Every structure is written in C-alpha cells, then in structure tokens.
Amino acid sequence: MKGDLFSPTPRFLWPGGAKCAVVLCFDVDGETTALEHDAALRNRLTTWSQCAYGPTVGVPRILELLDHLGVPATFFIPGYIAENHPRMTGTVATRGHEIGLHGYLHEKLAYLDQRQEEDILLKSLEILTRLSGSRPVGYRAPWFELNPWTPRLLQDHGLLYCASAMGDDVPYRHDCGLIEIPGQWMLEDWEQFAFNADPAWGAPPENCGKVFDLWWEEFEAMHAFGCCFVLTLHPWLSGRPSRVRLIERIVRAMQNNGDVWFARASEVAEWFENNPQARRETDLDLIPLTAEVRS
C-alpha cells in the first residue's frame, strides 16, 4: 500500500523471537590513545589525564550504569591498559561482562607485518587471560582496521569472532570461517565526541541530543530490518556525565521498544555458530539462481 514504510525480509533470526540484537561495546583505549600516537604525550599532562579518565572514572561509572539498566556489555581492552589497571580489568569480568582483545598498545595493524601482529596477539591473550580469569574469544582491531591475514591468524589461535569489519549489518563469516560481528562508523562515539587541542584529534563535540537522534534512527531501522545494532563507545569519551545519560536514554528507549536481545558479542557469535541457518544471504552473486528467498 502506498505510503507504508519499507520493511524487508529480516536479515537474521534471533533467539527468543527478538527482532534484533543490541551489542554494547566499550573500547577501553585509555592512555593508549596518547601512547599509540606519540610516547612523548606521557609528559603532556592534560592530554594524558583526559585519556586516563576512561579507565579511572569512565569505566567504574559505566559499570554502575550497566548494573542499573540490567544489560550486559563487551569491553575490548588493550593489554597495556589491563596491565596498568588490573583491578579495573578484573572487576569488568566479575561484574559479568565480556572482555575481548584490542591489541597491546592500540597498534595500527596496517603498520605491522604478520609476525609482529601475532606476537602482540599472543602477548595480549596471556595478559587478559591472567587478569580476567578466562581466555578471551573475541577481538576488535584497533582503529577497526584488519590486515588480509588477520582473520586466519585469529582463528588459528582459537578466537571465535572478530568485531572489526563493516561488510554487513548482521554476523557473517570470513573466507576462513571466522565469525565477524560488523560495526559501522555511524555507531561510534569518536566521530561525535573526540576532541584534543594539541595534538589535534577529532572535532568540536556534538551535543547529546543530536547524537541520540542519529543513533536512534539507525536503531529503529535496524530493528525493523532484523539487524545487529553494535554501538561502540570509549569510556574516556562516553564516561562523561551527559554522555552516560545519553547511553541510559537510548538503552531505556530500546528496552521500551521491545523484542530486543541485549547480548555480549560472544553470545551473538555463539548463536550464529550454533544456528548457521539464522543468517539470510542477500548477496545476489552468492545466491543460486534456483534458490528461493526465505520468508
């Protein structure tokens, strides 16, 4: 009927009859935001303190918020941050949230060869396993940037999933079989809130009302389309008071909307691993001409 909103066949079948999944991800980059850029920034106390705010103030506040809302989350923590904030790392785990890999010093993978990347992966695996009490099963590449060999490397070392690429809005598999839980730049707080004067990072921060509208409109559409809404937040940015209220506001709105599965990234990957038929393929070059579209 003319005027009806477009509502395509759902992309994915979610547990419990949910229409979509929501994964809240917190990338605890903390001081590695500065160190990865330039080790000399350790002596720039204002820049350093802004980054340190994430592990020392942002994460504790976010953990309280998640308890208040009754939702789980996935925290991707660089090895350096885990080593320098061991009680924070352990507390994230004991509060029931997932901890995933995020490099050691938030290294850009594009500037590493395969051996260097593997060494960092193994070092980070050891650190996070020791400090969290369980071996991570997921990985997010710093800066969301993967090398061609990264998926196979992760799979070879026993990882279940990656959350770094942007090739879909539901889980899919890399050629090697590793599960990908894709994100997108629009659902990331760096583009909205990151700012530093010198060195110059980001742009003047947006107001929370505008960001709520941006994220909520995407959620409403993804909910209708049966997608996986992956929101990526950094505690040194989104741990600030008004932004914590923004997270509370949008999660409450999602809860009130209904038919939403709030899940750790590992739970989404496990669901796909155990239910491969849940994903509806839409790539016309991959669908056999005789195949019928699932309704």
C-alpha positions as CSV (number, residue, x, y, z in Angstrom):
1,M,0.0,0.0,0.0
2,K,1.3,3.4,-0.9
3,G,2.9,5.3,2.0
4,D,3.8,2.1,4.0
5,L,7.3,2.1,5.3
6,F,9.6,-0.3,3.5
7,S,10.1,-3.4,5.7
8,P,12.3,-6.0,4.0
9,T,12.6,-9.7,5.0
10,P,14.5,-9.9,8.3
11,R,18.3,-10.4,7.8
12,F,18.6,-12.7,10.8
13,L,16.6,-14.9,13.1
14,W,17.4,-14.0,16.7
15,P,16.8,-16.1,19.9
16,G,13.5,-15.8,21.8
17,G,11.7,-14.2,18.9
18,A,13.7,-11.0,19.2
19,K,13.6,-8.7,16.1
20,C,17.2,-7.5,16.5
21,A,20.2,-7.8,18.7
22,V,22.0,-5.0,20.5
23,V,25.7,-5.3,21.4
24,L,27.1,-2.5,23.6
25,C,30.9,-2.4,23.2
26,F,33.3,-0.3,25.3
27,D,36.8,0.1,23.8
28,V,38.9,0.9,26.9
29,D,41.7,2.6,25.0
30,G,42.6,4.9,27.9
31,E,46.2,6.0,27.9
32,T,47.0,4.1,24.7
33,T,45.1,6.7,22.8
34,A,48.0,9.0,23.6
35,L,50.8,6.4,23.6
36,E,50.0,5.0,20.2
37,H,50.0,8.5,18.8
38,D,53.3,9.6,20.4
39,A,55.0,8.1,23.5
40,A,56.1,11.7,24.4
41,L,52.5,12.5,25.2
42,R,53.0,10.9,28.5
43,N,54.6,14.2,29.6
44,R,51.7,16.3,28.3
45,L,49.6,16.0,31.5
46,T,46.4,17.5,30.2
47,T,46.2,15.2,27.2
48,W,47.3,12.2,29.4
49,S,44.8,12.9,32.1
50,Q,41.9,13.1,29.5
51,C,42.8,9.6,28.3
52,A,43.3,8.2,31.8
53,Y,39.8,9.4,32.7
54,G,38.5,6.4,30.8
55,P,39.8,3.5,33.0
56,T,39.8,5.5,36.3
57,V,36.4,7.3,36.1
58,G,34.6,6.3,32.9
59,V,34.7,2.5,33.4
60,P,33.5,2.5,37.0
61,R,30.7,4.8,36.2
62,I,29.7,2.8,33.1
63,L,29.7,-0.4,35.2
64,E,27.3,1.2,37.6
65,L,25.1,2.2,34.7
66,L,25.0,-1.3,33.2
67,D,24.0,-2.7,36.6
68,H,21.3,-0.1,36.8
69,L,20.0,-0.9,33.4
70,G,20.4,-4.7,33.8
71,V,22.2,-5.2,30.5
72,P,25.5,-6.9,29.6
73,A,28.3,-5.5,27.6
74,T,31.6,-6.3,25.9
75,F,34.8,-4.5,26.9
76,F,37.7,-4.6,24.4
77,I,40.8,-3.8,26.4
78,P,44.4,-3.3,25.2
79,G,46.9,-5.4,27.0
80,Y,48.8,-2.3,28.2
81,I,45.6,-0.9,29.8
82,A,44.8,-4.3,31.5
83,E,48.4,-4.4,32.9
84,N,48.2,-0.9,34.3
85,H,44.6,-1.2,35.6
86,P,44.4,-4.8,36.7
87,R,41.6,-4.3,39.3
88,M,39.5,-2.5,36.8
89,T,40.0,-5.4,34.3
90,G,39.1,-8.0,36.9
91,T,36.1,-6.0,38.0
92,V,34.7,-5.8,34.5
93,A,34.9,-9.6,34.4
94,T,33.5,-10.3,37.9
95,R,30.5,-8.0,37.1
96,G,29.5,-10.4,34.3
97,H,30.7,-8.6,31.2
98,E,32.8,-10.0,28.4
99,I,36.4,-8.9,27.9
100,G,37.8,-9.0,24.4
101,L,41.2,-8.4,22.8
102,H,42.2,-4.9,21.5
103,G,45.9,-5.0,20.7
104,Y,48.5,-4.2,23.3
105,L,49.2,-0.5,22.7
106,H,46.3,0.0,20.3
107,E,48.7,-0.6,17.5
108,K,47.5,0.2,13.9
109,L,47.7,-3.2,12.2
110,A,48.4,-1.7,8.8
111,Y,51.9,-0.9,10.0
112,L,52.7,-4.4,11.3
113,D,53.8,-7.5,9.5
114,Q,52.2,-10.8,10.3
115,R,54.8,-11.9,12.8
116,Q,54.6,-8.6,14.7
117,E,50.8,-8.9,14.8
118,E,51.0,-12.5,16.0
119,D,53.4,-11.6,18.8
120,I,51.1,-8.8,20.0
121,L,48.1,-11.1,19.8
122,L,49.8,-13.8,21.9
123,K,51.1,-11.2,24.5
124,S,47.6,-9.7,24.8
125,L,46.0,-13.1,25.1
126,E,48.2,-14.0,28.0
127,I,47.7,-10.7,29.8
128,L,43.9,-10.7,29.5
129,T,43.5,-14.4,30.4
130,R,45.6,-13.9,33.5
131,L,43.9,-10.7,34.7
132,S,40.3,-11.5,33.8
133,G,40.3,-15.2,34.8
134,S,39.1,-16.5,31.4
135,R,40.5,-16.7,27.9
136,P,39.0,-14.1,25.5
137,V,37.2,-15.5,22.5
138,G,36.7,-12.2,20.6
139,Y,38.9,-9.5,19.1
140,R,38.4,-5.9,17.9
141,A,41.2,-4.4,15.8
142,P,42.4,-1.0,16.9
143,W,41.0,1.6,14.5
144,F,38.7,-1.2,13.1
145,E,41.5,-1.9,10.6
146,L,42.3,-5.6,9.6
147,N,45.2,-7.0,7.6
148,P,44.3,-9.6,5.0
149,W,45.8,-12.4,7.2
150,T,44.2,-11.2,10.4
151,P,41.0,-13.4,10.4
152,R,43.0,-16.6,9.8
153,L,45.5,-15.6,12.5
154,L,42.7,-15.1,15.0
155,Q,41.1,-18.4,14.0
156,D,44.4,-20.3,14.3
157,H,44.8,-19.0,17.9
158,G,41.3,-20.2,18.9
159,L,39.3,-16.9,18.7
160,L,35.6,-17.4,17.9
161,Y,34.9,-14.0,16.4
162,C,36.2,-10.6,15.2
163,A,34.3,-7.3,15.6
164,S,36.2,-5.0,13.3
165,A,34.9,-5.2,9.7
166,M,31.9,-3.4,8.2
167,G,30.7,-5.7,5.4
168,D,27.2,-6.3,6.7
169,D,24.8,-5.4,9.5
170,V,24.4,-9.0,10.7
171,P,27.0,-11.5,11.6
172,Y,28.8,-13.2,8.7
173,R,31.9,-15.3,8.1
174,H,35.3,-14.5,6.7
175,D,36.6,-16.8,4.0
176,C,38.5,-18.8,6.7
177,G,35.3,-19.3,8.6
178,L,35.9,-16.9,11.4
179,I,32.7,-15.1,12.5
180,E,32.5,-11.4,12.1
181,I,30.2,-9.1,14.1
182,P,30.3,-6.0,12.0
183,G,30.1,-2.4,13.1
184,Q,30.0,0.9,11.3
185,W,31.4,4.4,11.8
186,M,28.0,6.0,12.4
187,L,27.5,3.9,15.6
188,E,30.8,5.1,17.2
189,D,31.3,7.9,19.7
190,W,34.8,9.0,18.5
191,E,33.3,10.8,15.5
192,Q,30.8,12.6,17.8
193,F,32.8,13.4,20.9
194,A,36.6,13.1,20.5
195,F,38.5,16.3,20.7
196,N,42.0,17.4,21.7
197,A,43.6,20.7,21.0
198,D,47.2,19.7,20.5
199,P,47.8,17.2,19.0
200,A,44.6,17.9,17.2
201,W,42.1,15.0,17.5
202,G,38.6,14.9,16.3
203,A,36.3,18.0,16.0
204,P,34.3,20.2,18.4
205,P,32.0,17.7,20.2
206,E,28.4,17.3,19.2
207,N,25.5,17.8,21.6
208,C,23.9,14.6,23.0
209,G,20.5,15.3,21.6
210,K,21.8,15.3,18.0
211,V,23.7,12.0,18.7
212,F,20.7,10.4,20.2
213,D,18.7,11.2,17.1
214,L,21.5,9.8,14.9
215,W,21.8,6.5,16.8
216,W,18.1,6.1,17.5
217,E,17.1,6.4,13.8
218,E,19.6,3.8,12.9
219,F,18.3,1.5,15.7
220,E,14.7,1.9,14.6
221,A,15.5,0.9,11.1
222,M,17.9,-1.9,12.1
223,H,15.1,-3.2,14.5
224,A,12.7,-3.3,11.6
225,F,15.2,-4.9,9.2
226,G,16.3,-7.6,11.7
227,C,19.8,-6.5,12.1
228,C,22.5,-6.4,14.8
229,F,23.0,-3.0,16.4
230,V,26.6,-2.7,17.5
231,L,27.3,0.5,19.4
232,T,31.0,1.3,20.1
233,L,31.8,3.6,22.9
234,H,35.1,4.8,24.6
235,P,35.0,5.3,28.4
236,W,37.2,8.4,28.1
237,L,34.6,9.9,25.9
238,S,31.3,8.4,26.8
239,G,32.1,8.1,30.5
240,R,31.4,11.9,30.9
241,P,28.2,12.6,32.8
242,S,25.9,13.9,30.0
243,R,27.0,11.0,27.7
244,V,26.3,8.4,30.4
245,R,22.8,9.9,30.5
246,L,22.8,9.6,26.7
247,I,23.6,5.8,26.9
248,E,20.9,5.4,29.6
249,R,18.3,7.2,27.5
250,I,18.9,5.2,24.4
251,V,19.1,1.8,26.2
252,R,15.8,2.6,28.0
253,A,14.2,3.5,24.7
254,M,15.4,0.2,23.2
255,Q,14.0,-1.7,26.2
256,N,10.7,0.1,25.9
257,N,10.6,-0.6,22.2
258,G,10.6,-4.4,22.9
259,D,11.7,-7.5,21.0
260,V,15.4,-6.7,21.6
261,W,18.1,-9.1,22.6
262,F,20.8,-7.4,24.6
263,A,23.8,-9.6,24.3
264,R,27.6,-9.8,24.7
265,A,29.4,-10.1,21.4
266,S,30.4,-13.6,22.3
267,E,26.8,-14.7,22.8
268,V,25.9,-13.4,19.3
269,A,28.9,-15.3,17.8
270,E,27.9,-18.5,19.7
271,W,24.3,-18.1,18.5
272,F,25.5,-17.9,14.9
273,E,27.9,-20.7,15.3
274,N,25.2,-23.0,16.6
275,N,22.5,-21.7,14.2
276,P,24.2,-21.0,10.8
277,Q,20.8,-21.0,9.1
278,A,19.8,-17.9,11.1
279,R,21.5,-15.6,8.6
280,R,19.7,-14.8,5.3
281,E,22.1,-14.3,2.4
282,T,21.4,-11.2,0.2
283,D,24.4,-11.1,-2.0
284,L,22.9,-11.7,-5.4
285,D,26.3,-13.1,-6.7
286,L,26.2,-15.8,-4.0
287,I,22.6,-16.9,-4.2
288,P,21.9,-19.7,-6.6
289,L,19.5,-18.7,-9.4
290,T,17.2,-21.5,-8.4
291,A,17.2,-20.7,-4.7
292,E,14.0,-19.4,-3.1
293,V,14.2,-16.3,-0.8
294,R,13.4,-17.3,2.8
295,S,10.3,-15.7,4.1
